[in-house]
Amino acid sequence: MSKKNLLDEIANCHYARQCLENSGTENPCRKIVEHQSEIGITKFHVPEPWSGKIEDAPILFLSSNPSIGCDEVYPNWDWSSTEVHDYFNNRFGGGNKNWILGGTRSLQIDGTYGRSTQFWAAVRKRSIELLQREVTPGLDYALTEIVHCKSRDEIGVEQAQEQCVQAYLRKILELAKARVIVVLGVRAKRVIQREFGIPTERLLSEPIEIGGHQRLFTFLPHPNARGDRSFAKCLQNGELERLRRVLAIESMT
């Protein structure tokens, strides 16, 4: 599936539309979809397919679901397909607007930029740790999730998880260029370990072929978790050096 078609499919997710348009229909995504109206979102924020140039970035960060803010500029179903594509593919730079400033501060409805987002700041640090140089957000790394609808505190993620994973996870990973996929947090870790048969004690997988390419999954705590969260502190026995070698080889191809 092409990047355009997959982005359109996720951003216009029929499960989310079903929840909004057919209130009586049973759907495991209902809790997460309806959460937006409960916190004051009047126009539904579309499911987030990914952020960044997913077909170019050598590193892909994978977490549970995107957080939501009522004051950020973010696509709803009134936006054109062109605008939605520009937002997600060029979210960190190169788009029609500066959607995110410095890789960490999102454009607000009033035209200002919000405070630095801890999650975005953390993935930038982890990318620098892997590549051992300054990085360009959205180009050196991209981000996606196992559940694509936005909510606070993972509300509704448990219920929606299975349906969303089966619909979109493998399609996204097949599209992505990344040879290193960094899985953040316990929930995403459990999903990936189950889907790809990775032993629970492993923090670095063996190469796994997805979409005709060999991928390495590595696992870190969520950036909001307490304790050690860096590769240097969490990996061992040369695992960090192995990831760096894979990325170095990739940069030469």
N, C-alpha and C positions, 0 to 999 in steps of 0.2 A: 504494500500500500504506500502511496506517495505521502510525503510530509504534509502537503496541503489537504489531502483527503482525510488523513488521520487527525490532523488538528481540527478540521471542521467537525469530524465525527465526535470527538471528545467535547469540544466547546459547545456543541449542540446536542449533548447527550440525551438520547430519547428516554432514558430512565429518569433523569431530572425533569424533563418536560412532562413526563407522565405524572410525576408527583405533583407538579404545579397545576396541571390541567385536569387531572382526574382525582379529586380529593378522596374518593371512596375506594380507589384501587390499592390493593396491598402491594407494597414495594419496600424492600429493605433500605432504599435510599431516602425514604420519606423523612426520617428524623434529621438527617444532615441538611437536606434541602430546605425543610421548613424552619430550621434554626436561623436562617438569614432573616426571615421576617420577624422572628422573635427578638432579634437584637436591633431592629429598626432599618434593615435594608429594604428599600421600597422597590428597587429594580434588581432582579436576581443577578448576582455575580456569576458569570458562566464558569463551568468547571475548567480548571487550569490544566491544559495538556502538558506543558513544560514551560520553562523559561530559559531562553538562550538559544544558541545555534546548535541544536541537538545533532545535526548531521555533520558537524565539524568538531565539536568539543571532544578532547581526548579523555576527559573525566566527566562522569555523570553522578550527581548526588541524588539519592533516592530516599525519601522520608515518608511519613505517614500520610499527611494531607496538608494543604496550604492553609495558613492562618488568615483571618479576615479582619479588615479594618473598615469602619464605616466612612472614614474621611478620605480614603485613597481613591485616585483615579484608576478605575478597573473596568474591563469590558462587561457590558450586559447585552441582552439579546436585541437591543436597539442599534448596536454598532454594526457597521458593514463587515463583511467577511475580510475585506482588505485591511480595515482598521484592527480587527482581531488578530490577524496574522502578523501585522507589524508589531503589535503589542507583545505577543508572546515570543516571536522569533528575535526581535530587536529590543527586548525589554531592558537589557543592560547597556545598550548603546547602538547607535547607527540607525535608529528609527525616525519616524516623523516628529516625535517629541522625545525629550529626555525623560523617559518613563521612570528610570531609577538613576539617582545621582551617586557617583562614586561606588557603585556596586552595593550600596547599603541603604539609601534613603529614597523612599518612594514619593512620586508626585502626588500631591494632595488636591482635592477639589478646589481649594481656594488659590491654587497656583504656587503654593510654597512646597517645600520638601520636608517630610517628616523626620523624626529622629532616626538615627542609625538602627537598623534591624539586627538584633543579636544573631539571629540565624544566618543571615546573609554575610555578616562580618565573620562568623565562624567558618563558613564553607570557603570563604576567600583565604583565610589563614591556612586551612587544611590543604587547599590547592597549592599555595606557596610552599608548604612543607613537602608536598609531593614533587613539584616541578623545580624546586630550589631556585626560584627566580620570581620577580614580580609577575603578576598575572593580569589578564584582561578578562573581567567577568563576562560571562555569556559566550566567550570564544574559547578560552582555555577550559572552562567548565560550564555545564548546563545543569539544570535541576528539574526533577520530576517527583511524582509521589505515587503511592499505591492506591490512594483514593483522591479523586481530583476535585471534588466539591470542597469549597472553603467553609471553615467553621472555627470556633474558638475552643481551645482545650480538647481537641479531638472529639468533640461532641458529634455523635452519629457515625463515627468512623467504624466502630466495631460492627454495627449493623450493615453498613454499606460495603464493607471491605471485600467480601467474597465476590459479590456481583461485579464490582469495579475491577478487581484484579483479573477475573476471567475475561472481562470485556476488552481490557486495554493494555495490561502489563506487558505481555510478550510482544504485542505490536509495537509498543514504544521502544522496547529494548532491541528489537530487530531493526528499527529505523536508526537508532542512535549509533554514532561512530565509536563511542567511548569503549576503550579496551579495559579501563578500570572503572568499576561501578562501586561507589562508596555508599553503603547502606547505613543510614543514621537512625538510631533508636531501636528499642526492643520490638515494637510492633512490626516495623518494616523488616527487621531481621528475621523474625519468625516466618513471615510470608515468603521471603526469598529462600530461606533454608528449606522450607516445605516444597516450594515450587520447583527447585532445582536440585533437591536431594543433597544439600550441603550439611555435613555433620554439625550438630549444635555447638560443639566445643571449638569449632574452627573460626578464626577471625580473618582468615584469608583462604579463599577457595582454590581448588585446582582450576585450570582453564576449562571453561564451559563454552561450547559452541552455540551461538545464538545469531541468527541471521547471516550465517556464513562466516562469522568472525569469532575468534577466541576471546572470551571475556574473563576477567578476574573480579570476583566480588570480595570486597573487604568490609568489615563491620566495625563501626564506632558507636559510642554512646551518642544520644541526641545532644546537640549543642546546649540545650537547657539543663542537661543532667548534671548532677554533682560529681565531683571527682575528676580523674584524668580523662581527657577527651582528644588528645593528640595521637597521631600515628606512632610517634616515638615512644610514648608512654604505654600505648595499648598493644602494639604489635611486638613480636619478638622473633628470635632465631632468623634474622635476616629478612623478615617479611617486608619491611619498609624498603629495603634496598631492592628487593625483587620488583616491587611496584614501580620504583623509580627507573629501573632498567627497562621495564616494559614501556613506560612512557617515553623514555629517551629513544628507544628503537622506533616507536611510533612517530616521533617528531622528525625522524630522518626519512620516512617513507613518503 
